[in-house]
Every structure is written in C-alpha cells, then in structure tokens.
Amino acid sequence: MQDEFYMREALSLARSAECLGEVPVGAVVVRDGEIIGRGFNSPIGESDPTAHAEIAALRDAARRLGNYRLPGCELFVTLEPCAMCAGAILHSRIARVIYGARDLKTGVHGSVVDLFAIERLNHHTEVVGGILADECGQLLSDFFASRRVKAGV
C-alpha cells in the first residue's frame, strides 16, 4: 500500500505535465518514507530532450541531498523507464525503481530490452512494475487520444 501512495504522488505530477501539454509522466524520489525529489516530463517546454520525469526527480533529490549518489532511495515513476533514464537511475545508485505502466516502445525493464538485468553493470537496482498500472496507462491513453482528436487523425 505504501507503493501505491507514492505512485499516486507521481500520478499527480504526471497530471501537471499534462496541463502543460507534455506527455503525462511523473516521478518522485523517496528516502526513509519522505519524498525528497519530484519531477514531471517537460522536454517540450524546456526544449530539452533529457527533461524526462525521472531525470527531473533525480536532479531535485540530488540537489536536496547535496550528492549525485542517491543510495537507499526509491524512484516511483508512472511509466517504465527508457534507456536514458535507466542509465541515470543506475549512475545515481537508486536502490529500487517502482513504475506503473509498461512502455512497449521504449521501456527497458523488459518491454524492449532489460537494461536492469545486465549482470556486467557495476550497480543493480531492484525494479517493480505494474503499481497502479491501469491508472497510469489510462492517463497516457487519454492524453494521446485527445491529441489525435485535436489533430483530426
């Protein structure tokens, strides 16, 4: 139930992204039961291809702790991480990643590849998927359906 609480916080941030016309993905970093980092997708508004929810949340947490390493922290994100975000997660030493919906096009926890399972990497992160998957997935589906309607597709 604790995982669902934090995933709902990430969903709230995803809705913030949606309000700005961004793909609705949100993320929070948690340490010892406290949210220490928050982020949502903003690559369009920031004109920054790295402005994914996970990256924003990791940066926020790192600034708060004054350290680029985040051992003992958990990352909750509404969508399965992409390769870029997985790299940042591993470099920051996140202990556990919890995500909502799978990403069949760019997800790297088994949807396309499983970067987290590569044994040769020097850090390993526990990954749990499917927390509030229906809600997370529906938010994304509704967003893209709305965009198709606006585009007349």
N, C-alpha and C positions, 0 to 999 in steps of 0.2 A: 504493500500500500504506500510505503514511503516513495518508491519509484514513481508511482502514479502522481503523487503530489508534485514532485519536481518536474515531471513531464507536463503537467498542467501549467506550470510556470513557463516552460518552454513554449507551449501552445499559445499562451498569452502574448509572448514576444513574437511568435510567428504571425499572429493577427496584426501586430503593429507593423510588421513588414508589409503585409497585405494592404494595409491602409495607405502605405506609401507607394503602392504599385509594384512592389517587389515580390518575388516568389516567396510564399509564406513558410519560412523555415525559421525556427527559434531554438536557442540553446542557453543552458545555464551550467555553470561550474559550481560544484558543491564540495565543501570540505567540512568535515565534522558537523554535518547537519545544517550548515549555513551556506546560503548562496553567496559566492564571492565573485562571480563573473556572469555577465548577461550579454547576449548578442542576438541579432537577427540579420537576415540577409539584407544587404544593401549595395550590391555591385552596380546597379543602375544609377542610383542616386549618388554614389561615391565615385562613379566612373573607375571602379577598381575590381578587376576580376577575382581578387583574393578576398573580397568583402563578404565571405560566407558567414553564416551564423556561428559556426564552431570557432572560426578564426577570431571573430569579434569577442566571443565569450572567453576564449583563451587569453587574448590580449588584455581584456578587462581584469581577469583574475590575476594574471602575471603582474600587471601594474599595481594591483591592490596588495599583493604579497611582496612585491619588490624582487621577484625572481622569475626567470623564464622557465624554470622547472616547477612542475606542479604535482609532486609525488603525494599520494594519499588523496588526491582529488578525483571526483567523478564528473563526467560530462554527460548531460542529458540533452538530446537533440531530437527534433521531431522527424528527421529524415536520415536514413542510413548515410553515413559519411562518404564523400568522394575521395579520390586518391590524394588530392592536395590536403584536404582536412585530415585524412588518416596520417599523413606524414607529420603534420603539425601536432596531432594528438600523441603520436609516438615520441617525437622530439621533446615534447613538454613533460613526458613521463606520467601522463594521466593513468591512474590505476584501473579505472573502469569507465566504459562508454555504454550508455543506455540510449537506444534510439527507438523511435516509433515506427514509421512506415518504411518499407523496403524501397529502394530506388533501383528499378530494373534496368535503367540506362547507364547510371554512373556509380552505383553503390559498390563499395569494396569490402563488404563483410559477407561475401558470397553471392550477391546478385550478379555481378560481372566477374569479379575475382575476389579473393580473400587475402588482402594485404596483411591483416592482423594475424593470420595463421603462418606467416613465413618465419620459420624457426631460426634462420640465419640472422634476423634482425636482432639488435642488441637490447631492445626493450619489448616487452609483451604486455598487452592491455587486455583485460577481460572485457568481452563485448556481449551485451544482451540486447536482442532486438525484439520488437513486437509489443512494446509497452504503449498502450493506448493507440495501437496501430490503426484501428478503424477511424478514430477521430483525426489523427494526424494525416492519414491518407485522404479522408474526405475533404479536409481543408484544402489540400493541394488539388484534388479533382475539381472541386467547386471553383477554385481560382482559375484553373486552365479552361474550364468550360465557359466561364464568364468572359475570358479573353477571346475565346473562339467566337462567341456570340457578338462581341463588340467588333471583331474583325470581319464579321459576316461569313465566317467559314462554317 
